Amino acid sequence: MVEPPMKVSKGDLEAIERSIKTVREMGTKIRKSLESYSDNETHDVAWEVQAGVEALEVFGSRWTIEILAALYVAGERRFNELRHLLNGISSRTLSDKLRSCTESGLVERRVVDGPPVRVSYRLTEHGMVCGRLLGPLVAYMKIRNGAVEANV
């Protein structure tokens, strides 16, 4: 757990928890809607599981979540700024992961002609939508793990 925990007002924590509950309820509705279509030969449960795994695959590799979280929270950053935000990542790994995130449409590489030439990275609209959709899950996990608690 990240120490010390973030202290938020009791009212804000309750509002966050209500929002998470709303997201959970919407997730249940979406799940039921998709489930109604996965009861045939082409789109059976195995197909649905595989489609879900493939959809989330980009988030599963080491450092990808960290890069996306850094760009979501900190905004557009240059290569070395990202490297300093991400403790322990090598330049080679960061370069490879940024290329992969760019190819998957989550990150945009921006080049500004110089001199010197300046290269920065930011989330695409697709990357921002993913960040917004993952936000409630991240908040839930922070609360669950004790990283966020009410200031009493």
SVG drawing of the C-alpha trace seen along z (x, -y; Angstrom):
<svg xmlns="http://www.w3.org/2000/svg" viewBox="-31 -25 50 49">
<polyline fill="none" stroke="black" stroke-width="0.4" points="0.0,0.0 1.1,-3.5 2.0,-5.3 0.6,-7.5 -3.0,-7.1 -4.7,-10.0 -7.2,-11.7 -10.4,-13.0 -13.5,-14.4 -16.1,-11.9 -18.6,-13.5 -16.2,-13.2 -15.5,-9.6 -19.2,-8.8 -19.8,-10.6 -17.0,-8.6 -18.4,-5.3 -21.9,-6.2 -20.4,-6.9 -18.6,-3.6 -21.9,-1.9 -23.6,-3.5 -20.7,-2.3 -21.1,1.2 -24.8,1.1 -24.2,-0.1 -21.6,2.6 -24.2,5.2 -26.6,3.9 -24.0,3.9 -22.9,7.4 -26.6,8.7 -27.1,7.0 -24.0,8.7 -24.8,12.0 -28.1,12.1 -26.2,12.3 -23.6,14.9 -26.0,17.9 -25.5,19.1 -23.0,21.2 -20.9,18.3 -20.8,16.1 -20.8,18.6 -19.2,18.1 -15.8,19.2 -15.9,16.6 -16.9,13.9 -14.1,14.8 -11.6,14.7 -12.9,11.4 -12.6,9.9 -9.1,11.2 -8.0,9.7 -9.7,6.4 -7.8,6.1 -4.5,7.6 -2.9,4.2 -3.2,3.4 -1.6,6.7 2.0,6.2 4.6,4.9 4.9,1.1 1.9,0.4 -0.5,-0.5 2.2,-2.6 2.8,-4.6 -0.9,-5.1 -1.5,-6.1 1.4,-8.6 0.0,-10.2 -3.5,-10.2 -2.6,-11.8 0.4,-14.0 -0.7,-14.9 1.6,-15.2 5.2,-14.5 8.5,-14.2 10.5,-10.9 12.8,-11.7 10.0,-13.2 8.2,-9.9 11.3,-7.9 11.7,-9.9 8.0,-9.4 8.4,-5.6 10.9,-4.4 12.9,-1.5 12.0,-1.5 14.9,-1.4 15.1,-3.8 14.9,-0.8 11.8,0.6 10.1,-2.8 10.8,-3.3 9.4,0.1 6.3,-0.3 5.6,-3.8 5.8,-2.4 3.4,0.4 0.9,-2.0 1.2,-4.3 0.5,-1.3 -2.6,-0.3 -4.0,-3.9 -3.7,-4.7 -0.8,-7.2 0.1,-9.9 3.7,-10.7 4.1,-14.4 7.1,-15.9 7.7,-19.6 10.4,-20.8 13.3,-22.5 16.1,-23.0 16.1,-21.1 13.4,-18.7 11.1,-18.0 9.2,-14.8 6.4,-14.3 3.7,-11.8 0.1,-12.2 -3.0,-10.0 -5.2,-9.9 -8.9,-10.3 -9.2,-6.5 -6.5,-6.5 -8.4,-9.2 -11.7,-7.3 -10.0,-4.1 -8.6,-6.2 -12.0,-7.6 -13.5,-4.1 -10.8,-2.6 -11.0,-5.6 -13.8,-4.1 -12.0,-0.8 -8.8,-2.5 -10.7,-4.5 -12.4,-1.4 -9.1,0.4 -7.5,-2.6 -10.3,-2.6 -10.3,1.2 -6.5,1.3 -6.6,-1.6 -4.7,-4.1 -7.7,-6.5 -9.6,-7.0 -11.9,-9.4 -10.3,-12.2 -11.8,-11.9"/>
</svg>
